[in-house]
Amino acid sequence: MKEKIYYKNIEGTNCCVIKKKGFTEKEAMVIFKYGSKDTQFLADNKVNYLPFGTAHFLEHKLFEDKYINIFEAFSRLGANANAYTNFNSTAYYFKCSDGFEKSLALLLKMVSSAYFTDENVEKEKGIIKQEIKMYEDDPNWQGYFNLLKCMYQKSGVKENIAGDESSVNKMTPDILYGCYNNFYTKDNAAVICCGDIDAETVFESISQNLSLSDEKNAEIINPDEDEAFVKDFVKRKMNTGQNIFNIGFKESEFSDTIVDRICETKILLDIICGKSSKLYNKMYNCGFIDERFGFEYFLDHKLGFCVFSGSSDYCDRVKDMLLSEIESLKNFGIDENEVIRSRKKHIGEFIRNFNSISNIVNNQAELLIKGTGLDEMLAKIRQIDASKINKRLNSLFKNNLCALSLIEKS
């Protein structure tokens, strides 16, 4: 990795510049450690509950300004601005070729203020309800969240990121201002910039234009979950051409650091059923899965789960073969040669990802709010051996409990 990564803490906010010499594309992102799962918090010794979808609603409304149309302002500067909300964060970003300095100043000023009124909040409710209806018709989305409802009883991670019609109706300017003031703070934010840019110039702009509250006024509560699942199977019929499955395992041990668990799990899942694994090829050759089969891993503090998903008319067979492979690996152990193969593959993919500005920014942003970065992650991957992967195998799949969510074709 030839890129130089510059870090600086500016008045409590972790900032990062990754220089890509010779690239015309540039991107900047401000990310906050506050996402859709964060629906309970402690303030003034009192537990408060937020409507589901509050983080997502706040993301929409932060582009509102009393005096200007922010999207048009970015467009005039030659930048394309957008945002996203996921389980544990909310991010605002822009991409451009020219006008980076002015666009960065605009982004920093935008996240440094909020403008909510009864009128603009009410108008947004209709827009978000339409978005929710769109996801209600998406079988992949429904299958995924049906799985999370099987796995979790208390955590906000099981709820739709945008909430539902009932929670959207509860939204008010006071709720949004409360969340903005409590969670859009210096110590809860990170700024990432990437491109052929000067680090000191960027850091100076952040110092001048980012104006957030000094510290969080509230503490997010992550409810403790039982090791057992709510249920291990859920099925729903939808208008789809083929059955869609999601198989989930949730984590119950959190002894290692976040970056260790992320790196080790990436390699572990690849060994179990990556496209070059014996299990993947066996299921594929039997016609149990197709090229859409894949897996993902989510981790945040004491919340972690992995999901295997795809399309198949043999969902139970896929689940049984997956459990059998995991149990076999636990009994016989994972060979060092398998770890070396997967480790080399991940290092290669990691380096190739540095050809994409967007990949760099998104990956660095999610790591930075977890207290680590891309350079540390690469160093950790290089250190992984069979003993660490076998330990991770037994930790992640401690009891082999899993749940199956099936979207059945109608």
C-alpha positions in Angstrom: 0.0 0.0 0.0 1.8 3.1 -1.3 -0.8 5.7 -0.2 0.1 8.0 2.6 -2.6 8.2 5.3 -2.6 11.3 7.5 -4.4 11.4 10.8 -5.2 14.3 13.1 -7.5 14.9 16.0 -9.1 18.4 15.6 -10.8 19.5 18.8 -12.0 16.0 19.6 -12.9 14.9 16.0 -10.8 12.2 14.4 -9.8 13.3 10.9 -8.1 11.5 8.1 -6.7 12.4 4.7 -5.6 9.7 2.2 -3.6 11.1 -0.6 -4.1 9.6 -4.1 -1.6 11.3 -6.3 -2.6 11.7 -9.9 -6.4 10.9 -9.3 -8.9 13.4 -10.6 -11.7 12.2 -8.4 -12.0 13.5 -4.9 -14.3 12.6 -2.1 -15.0 13.8 1.5 -17.2 12.3 4.2 -18.4 13.3 7.6 -19.6 10.3 9.6 -21.4 10.1 12.9 -21.4 7.2 15.3 -25.2 7.2 15.5 -27.3 4.8 13.4 -30.7 3.1 13.1 -30.1 0.6 16.0 -29.5 3.5 18.5 -33.1 4.0 19.8 -32.4 4.1 23.5 -30.2 6.5 25.4 -29.5 7.7 28.9 -29.7 11.4 29.6 -30.0 13.2 33.0 -30.2 9.8 34.7 -33.3 8.9 32.6 -33.7 6.3 29.9 -35.2 7.8 26.7 -36.7 5.9 23.8 -36.7 7.2 20.2 -39.1 6.2 17.4 -37.6 3.6 15.0 -36.1 5.4 12.0 -35.0 8.6 13.8 -31.4 8.4 12.6 -32.6 8.0 9.0 -35.1 10.8 9.3 -32.4 13.1 10.7 -30.2 12.2 7.7 -32.9 13.4 5.3 -33.5 16.6 7.1 -29.9 17.7 7.6 -29.9 18.7 3.9 -32.5 21.3 4.8 -31.4 24.9 5.1 -33.3 28.1 5.9 -31.7 30.1 3.1 -30.3 27.8 0.4 -31.0 24.6 -1.5 -28.0 22.6 -0.4 -28.1 20.0 -3.2 -28.2 22.9 -5.8 -25.3 24.5 -3.9 -23.2 21.4 -4.2 -24.2 21.0 -7.9 -23.1 24.6 -8.7 -19.7 23.7 -7.2 -19.4 20.6 -9.5 -20.0 18.2 -6.6 -22.5 15.3 -6.2 -23.7 15.1 -2.6 -25.5 12.3 -0.8 -25.9 10.5 2.5 -26.7 7.1 4.1 -27.8 5.6 7.4 -26.9 2.1 8.5 -27.2 0.2 11.8 -24.4 2.1 13.7 -23.6 5.3 11.7 -24.9 8.1 9.6 -22.7 9.6 6.9 -22.8 12.7 4.6 -20.5 12.9 1.6 -19.8 14.4 -1.8 -17.7 13.4 -4.9 -16.2 15.8 -7.3 -13.3 16.5 -9.7 -13.1 20.3 -9.3 -14.1 22.6 -6.5 -13.1 20.3 -3.7 -12.1 23.0 -1.2 -15.4 24.9 -1.5 -17.5 21.7 -1.5 -15.7 20.5 1.7 -16.4 23.8 3.4 -20.1 23.5 2.4 -20.3 19.9 3.7 -18.7 20.8 7.1 -21.0 23.8 7.5 -24.0 21.7 6.6 -23.4 19.1 9.3 -22.6 21.9 11.8 -26.2 23.2 11.9 -29.7 21.9 11.7 -33.0 23.5 10.6 -36.2 21.7 11.5 -39.7 23.1 11.4 -43.2 21.6 11.7 -43.7 22.2 8.1 -40.5 20.7 6.7 -40.7 17.7 9.0 -44.3 17.0 8.0 -43.4 17.2 4.3 -40.6 14.7 4.8 -42.9 12.1 6.4 -44.7 11.5 3.1 -41.4 11.0 1.3 -40.0 8.5 3.8 -43.3 6.6 3.9 -43.0 6.1 0.1 -39.4 4.8 0.7 -40.7 2.4 3.3 -43.3 1.0 0.9 -40.6 0.5 -1.7 -38.7 -1.7 0.8 -41.8 -3.6 1.7 -42.0 -4.9 -1.8 -38.3 -5.9 -1.8 -38.1 -9.7 -1.0 -34.3 -9.5 -0.3 -34.8 -6.6 2.2 -37.8 -8.4 3.9 -36.0 -11.7 4.2 -33.0 -10.0 5.8 -35.0 -8.1 8.4 -37.2 -11.1 9.1 -34.0 -12.9 10.0 -32.9 -10.2 12.4 -36.3 -10.3 14.1 -35.6 -14.0 14.7 -32.2 -13.3 16.2 -32.8 -10.3 18.3 -35.5 -9.4 20.8 -34.4 -6.0 22.2 -31.8 -4.5 19.9 -32.9 -1.8 17.4 -30.9 -3.7 14.7 -34.0 -5.8 14.0 -36.0 -2.8 12.9 -36.2 -1.3 9.4 -33.6 1.4 9.1 -36.3 3.9 8.0 -38.7 2.7 10.6 -42.4 2.1 9.8 -45.4 4.3 9.1 -46.3 4.5 12.8 -42.8 5.6 13.9 -42.5 8.1 11.1 -45.8 9.7 12.2 -44.2 10.3 15.7 -41.4 12.4 14.3 -41.2 16.0 15.5 -38.7 18.9 15.3 -38.0 18.5 19.0 -37.1 14.8 18.6 -34.8 15.6 15.7 -33.1 18.6 17.5 -32.6 16.4 20.6 -30.9 13.7 18.6 -28.8 16.2 16.6 -27.7 18.0 19.8 -26.9 14.7 21.6 -25.2 12.7 18.9 -23.8 15.1 16.3 -20.9 16.1 18.5 -17.2 16.5 18.0 -16.3 13.2 19.8 -19.0 11.3 17.9 -17.8 12.4 14.5 -15.0 11.6 12.0 -14.0 13.3 8.8 -12.4 11.4 5.9 -11.0 13.0 2.7 -9.4 11.2 -0.3 -7.9 12.3 -3.6 -5.0 14.3 -4.9 -5.3 16.8 -2.1 -3.1 18.5 0.5 -3.5 17.2 4.0 -2.7 20.4 5.8 -5.1 22.4 3.7 -7.8 19.9 4.5 -7.1 19.9 8.2 -7.2 23.7 8.2 -10.6 23.7 6.5 -11.9 21.3 9.1 -10.6 23.5 11.9 -12.3 26.5 10.4 -15.6 25.1 9.2 -16.6 22.2 11.4 -18.5 23.6 14.4 -20.1 20.8 16.5 -20.9 20.5 20.2 -18.0 19.7 22.5 -19.3 16.4 23.8 -22.2 14.0 23.9 -24.9 14.9 26.3 -26.3 11.4 26.2 -25.1 7.8 26.3 -26.5 5.3 23.8 -27.8 2.1 25.4 -27.1 -1.2 23.7 -29.5 -3.7 25.4 -28.1 -7.0 26.5 -29.5 -9.9 24.4 -30.1 -13.5 25.4 -27.9 -16.1 23.7 -31.0 -17.9 22.5 -32.9 -16.8 19.5 -36.4 -15.5 19.5 -37.2 -18.2 17.0 -35.2 -20.3 14.5 -37.4 -20.1 11.4 -39.7 -17.6 9.7 -41.3 -17.8 6.3 -43.2 -15.4 4.1 -44.7 -15.7 0.6 -43.9 -12.9 -1.8 -44.0 -12.4 -5.6 -40.5 -13.6 -6.5 -39.2 -16.1 -9.0 -37.2 -18.2 -6.6 -37.0 -18.9 -2.9 -34.7 -16.5 -1.1 -32.9 -17.5 2.1 -31.0 -15.8 4.9 -29.2 -17.9 7.5 -28.0 -16.1 10.5 -25.6 -16.7 13.4 -25.2 -14.2 16.3 -22.1 -13.6 18.4 -22.1 -14.1 22.1 -18.4 -13.6 23.0 -16.6 -10.3 22.6 -13.2 -10.7 24.2 -10.9 -9.6 21.3 -10.6 -6.2 19.8 -13.0 -5.0 17.1 -10.3 -4.9 14.3 -9.1 -8.4 15.2 -12.6 -9.8 15.0 -13.3 -8.1 11.7 -10.2 -9.3 10.0 -10.3 -12.8 11.4 -14.0 -13.2 10.5 -13.5 -12.1 6.9 -10.9 -14.8 6.4 -12.9 -17.4 8.4 -16.1 -16.9 6.3 -14.1 -17.1 3.1 -12.6 -20.4 4.2 -16.0 -21.8 5.1 -17.9 -21.0 2.0 -16.0 -18.5 -0.2 -16.2 -19.2 -4.0 -13.0 -21.2 -3.9 -14.1 -23.3 -0.9 -15.1 -27.0 -1.1 -18.5 -26.2 0.4 -19.4 -23.5 -2.1 -18.4 -25.7 -5.0 -20.2 -28.7 -3.7 -23.5 -26.7 -3.2 -23.1 -25.0 -6.5 -22.4 -28.2 -8.5 -25.4 -29.8 -6.8 -27.6 -26.9 -7.9 -28.4 -25.9 -4.3 -27.0 -22.3 -4.8 -26.1 -20.0 -7.7 -23.6 -17.2 -8.1 -25.8 -14.9 -5.9 -24.8 -16.8 -2.8 -22.8 -14.6 -0.4 -22.2 -13.7 3.2 -21.6 -10.7 5.4 -20.6 -9.8 8.9 -21.7 -7.0 11.1 -19.9 -5.9 14.3 -20.5 -3.1 16.7 -19.5 -3.2 20.4 -21.4 -6.1 21.9 -23.4 -6.9 18.9 -22.2 -9.1 16.1 -23.8 -11.5 13.6 -23.0 -13.1 10.2 -25.6 -13.8 7.5 -25.4 -16.3 4.6 -27.8 -15.5 1.9 -28.9 -16.5 -1.6 -31.6 -18.0 -3.8 -32.4 -21.7 -3.8 -35.2 -24.2 -3.9 -33.2 -26.2 -1.4 -32.8 -23.8 1.5 -32.9 -26.5 4.2 -30.2 -28.5 2.4 -28.0 -25.4 2.3 -28.5 -24.8 6.0 -27.7 -28.4 6.9 -24.6 -28.4 4.7 -23.4 -25.2 6.2 -23.9 -26.4 9.8 -22.2 -29.7 8.9 -19.2 -27.9 7.4 -18.8 -25.6 10.5 -19.0 -28.6 12.8 -16.4 -30.5 10.7 -14.0 -27.6 10.8 -14.5 -27.3 14.5 -13.7 -31.0 15.0 -10.7 -31.3 12.7 -9.4 -27.7 12.7 -8.6 -25.4 9.8 -5.3 -26.1 8.1 -2.6 -23.4 8.0 -2.4 -23.7 4.1 -6.1 -22.7 3.9 -5.4 -19.6 6.1 -2.4 -18.6 4.0 -4.5 -18.9 0.8 -7.3 -16.8 2.1 -5.0 -14.3 3.7 -3.1 -13.7 0.4 -6.5 -13.3 -1.3 -7.7 -10.7 1.2 -4.4 -8.8 1.0 -4.8 -8.7 -2.8 -8.4 -7.5 -2.6 -7.5 -5.0 0.0 -4.8 -3.4 -2.2 -7.1 -3.5 -5.3 -9.7 -1.6 -3.3 -7.3 1.3 -3.2 -8.0 1.9 -6.9 -11.5 3.2 -5.9 -11.8 6.5 -4.1 -15.3 5.5 -2.9 -14.1 2.2 -1.5 -11.3 3.9 0.4 -13.6 6.5 1.9 -16.4 4.2 2.9 -14.1 1.5 4.4 -12.0 4.0 6.3 -15.0 5.8 7.6 -16.6 2.7 9.1 -13.2 1.7 10.7 -12.4 5.2 12.0 -15.6 5.4 14.1 -14.6 2.0 15.5 -11.2 3.5 16.6 -9.1 1.9 13.9 -8.1 2.4 10.2 -7.2 0.8 6.9 -3.5 0.7 7.7 -4.0 -1.1 11.0 -6.4 -3.5 9.4 -3.9 -4.5 6.7 -1.3 -5.0 9.4 -3.7 -7.3 11.3 -4.6 -9.3 8.2 -0.9 -10.0 7.6 -0.5 -11.4 11.2 -3.4 -13.9 11.0 -2.5 -17.5 11.3 -4.4 -20.8 11.8 -4.4 -20.6 15.6 -6.3 -17.3 15.4 -8.8 -18.5 12.8 -9.5 -21.7 14.7 -10.1 -19.7 17.9 -12.4 -17.4 16.0 -14.3 -20.3 14.5 -15.1 -21.7 17.9 -16.0 -18.3 19.3 -18.3 -17.1 16.5 -20.0 -20.5 16.1 -19.9 -21.3 19.8 -23.1 -23.4 19.9 -24.0 -23.6 16.2 -27.4 -21.9 16.9 -28.8 -20.3 13.8 -32.0 -19.1 12.3 -33.4 -19.4 8.8 -35.5 -16.7 7.1 -37.3 -17.9 3.9 -39.0 -15.8 1.3 -41.1 -18.3 -0.5 -42.0 -17.8 -4.2 -45.7 -17.4 -4.8 
